[in-house]
Amino acid sequence: MSGTRRRSGLAALIAAGLLLAGCGGGSDEKRSDPEAPAAVVPAAAPDVGACYDIDVAAALELSSSAPAVPCSGRHTSVTVSVGTLDPVADGHLLAIDSTRLQRQVANRCRAKVDAHVGGSAETRRLSRVQAVWFSPTLKQFDTGARWFRCDLVIADGATTFARLPARTKGLLASASALNRYGTCGTAAPGSPDFTRVSCAAKHSWRARASINLPAGAVYLGKAAGKAADSACRDIDARRETNLTKLRWSFEWPTRAQWSNGQRYGLCWTPD
């Protein structure tokens, strides 16, 4: 049902209720309707601090039915924040799966996870730590649920998340955090053997720095790419004493990341 039809139906019900309230005799006797449906109670919000064992496929869903698991055991996500949706825009109720409402949730959850793990913006860009978020199901939303849930995960492979430590508060605050949770590769980016891994795993390349792309750049634009590649070369030159051995690789964000507003790429060098 569209938002317009839902509101029209609600208005009709309210009007009918007002008409019924104004009719009838003057008796004060209370009446009850044994067949009246029970009031619907909105689905309760999740708990902050709850832990779950989910994979990448589950994290891509709008909502989650995965049960909470003990945080003392294996878990791959932890809820760091629960917020309240603001589903009304320009006087209209947004659908729970609308781009505008989901973008609102995404931005707020990323900020909450960033604050939870700490560290600098650069450290967070280079880490494997990610934010995922869940909202009520369509049915729960229609019956009044207005919460959203922000979880912290650590990317492991293409389909899995890494097992989380017992404590995640300040995960990226230490100077050595990227040695464990940084983004590294099993080979040079773009090569057949390249796989993205955490830097605690066996690797041969490391995402050394992030490089901002110009605000007006087009995706995969030659001028922006050339400037970023030159900046990446300079980063490796500052590390390598023998300039004849320089090796570097600038990696653009994926098209999906670009569409979501990411305007930086990663500079990779051998590690």
N, C-alpha and C positions, 0 to 999 in steps of 0.2 A: 504494500500500500504506500502510495506516495505521501509526502509530508502534507500536501494540500488536502488530500482526501482524508488523512488521519485527523487533521485539525477540523475539517468540515464535519466529520462524524462526531467528534468530541463536542463541537459547538451545538450540534443537534441534540445530543444527549443532555447537555446542560440546560438547553432551552426546554426540553421535555420535563426535566426535573423541576424547573421553576414553575411550569404550568401545573404540574401535579401538586406542588407545595401550596398553590393558591386555590386548589379545589377541595371539595369534600365538605362535610358538616362541621359543626363547631365542637364536636366531642374531643376531649383531651385524652381519651383512652389510647394507650400505646398499642400499636399493631406490630406484628413481626411476620416476616415472610420466611417460612421454613425452607423454601427453595432458593432463597437469595444466595448467590455465590459468595464464597469467602473472599476477603480482601487478599489481593496478591502482594506478597512480600518480596521486594526486589532482592536479587541475589547479593549475598554479603560480599564485601570487598575482601581481597586476599590480605594476608598478614605480612607486614614488613619483617624481613629476616627469615621468611620461609624459604626452604631449599627444594630444588627439583632436579630430576635427571632427564634432560631433554636433549634432542639433537638439532641439527640445523633445519631439517624439514619442519619440525614442530615449531621452531622459533619463527618461521616465515608465515605461520598461520595468524589470523586475526585474533583468535582467542585460544585459550589452552585448557584442556581437561586433564592434564597430567596431575597426578596426586603429589602432594608434598611428601618429601622423604626426610629422614633424620639428617641434620646438617653435620652430625658426627661421622656419617658414612659417606659413600660416594655420591656426589652431586655435581652437576655441571652449570647450574644457575642459582642465583640467590636474588630475592626481591629486595632491592635497596630503597624503594620508594613506592608509595601508593598515592595517587592523586585523584582529583575530581575533574571530570570532563566539563567543558563549556560548549555544549552542542548547539547553541543558538547563534545564528549569524544573520544580521539584517532582519530580525524578527521571524526567521524561519528555523525550524528544527532540522539540523543536519542528520543525514544517515550515518550510522556508526562506522560504515566502511567508506565514507566519503574521503576524497583525497585531502580536503581541507582539515577535517577532524583528525585524521591519522597523522598528518604533518604536525598538527598541534601536539599530539601525544609524543611523536618522535623527537621533536625539539626539546620538550620538557624532560623526557627520559634521558636523552643524551646529556643534558646539563646535570641531572641528578647523579648519573653514573660517574661523570667527570668529577663532581664534587666528592663523591664517595671514595674514588681511588686516589685522588690527589695527583701530585706531580705537575709538571709544566704542560702547557698545551702541546709543545713539541714532543715531550715524552709520550703523551697520550696518542698523538698521531702515529708514532713509531711502534706502539705496543700492539699486542694481539687482543687487548681488552676491548670488548664491544658492549653496546647497550642493545637489548631487545625489549619489546614491549607487547603487552596484551591488553585487550579491552573486552567488555562483555560480549556474549553472543548476541545475535540479532534479537532472539527471543528475550534474553535478559535485559537488553537495552529497551525494548518495547514495554517491558514491565517495570521500568524505573531505575535500573542499575546505571549509575553514572560514574563509576570508578575506572581507573586504568592502572596497570601494574608495570613497573620498570624493573627489569632484571639485568644483572651483570653476568656476562659470559666471557670465556677466553677461547678464541678461535683455535682449533687444532688442525683438522684437515678440512676437506671440502664438504664433508657431511657430518662432522662431529665437533663437539666442544671439549676442551680439556677439563679434567677433574679440578675442581676449585679447592684452594686451601681452606682451612677452618676459618681463617680471618681474612677478609677482603678489604676492610677499611684501611685506607692509606696504602693500597697495594702498589701504587706507582710512585710513592713519595720518596723512596730511598734512591741514592745516587746509582746504585747497582741494579735497579729494577729491570732495566732493559736487557741485562745479561740473562735474565730468566724469562721475562714476558715480552721482550722485544720481537720484532718481525725479522726473521732471517730466511735464507733460501738454501736449498740443497745444491743449487747450481746458479749460473748467471740467469737473470730474468729473461724470458723469451726463449731459452734453450729447451730442448726436449726433456731434459732431466730436472727442470726447475719445479720445485714444490715449495710452497710457503710453509715455514715451520716456526715454532717458538725458538728463540735463540738458546734456550737450555738444551735443545735437541742438537744432534749432529748437523752441521751446516758448513757452507763454504762462502756464502755471501751474506751481507747484512744491509738492511735498510738503514742507511747512515744518517739521513736528514730528510726533512720535507722541504719542498721548494714551491713557493706560491706562484700561481699563474696569473697573468694580468686579468683584470676584471672584464675587459672587453674581448678576451681571447675566444676563438671558436674552438670547438672540440677537435683535438689532434691538429690544430693549426700549425703550419710550418714555422712561422716566426716565433710563436710562443714556445714551441718545442725546441727550437734551436737555442733560444736564450736559456731555457731550463737545462738543456744538455750541457751548455757551457758552464753554468753555475755548478752543476754536478761534477764536471771535470775539475773545477777549482777546489771543490771539497776534497777530492781524492789527492790533488796536488799538495794540499796542506798536510796530508797524512804520509804520503810516500816520499821518501828521501831520494829515490832514483826515479826521475821523471820519465825515463824511457819505459818504465814498467806500469805506467798508469792504466787502470782498467776501471771503467765506471759504466753505469747504465741508468738513464732516467726513465721512470715508469709513469705514464699518465694514469689518472684515475680511470676506473671502468666507466662505461657509458651510463650505467645505473647510478654510480656515485656522482658523476657529473650532473645528471638530471636531478639529483637530490641536493645539489648546491656545492659539492666539494670542488674547490678551486685550488688544489695543490696536488702535486705528484710526489713520488718517492725517489730519492737518489740512492742507488745501490753501489756498493764497492765490495771487493773481496775482503774476507775477514780472516 
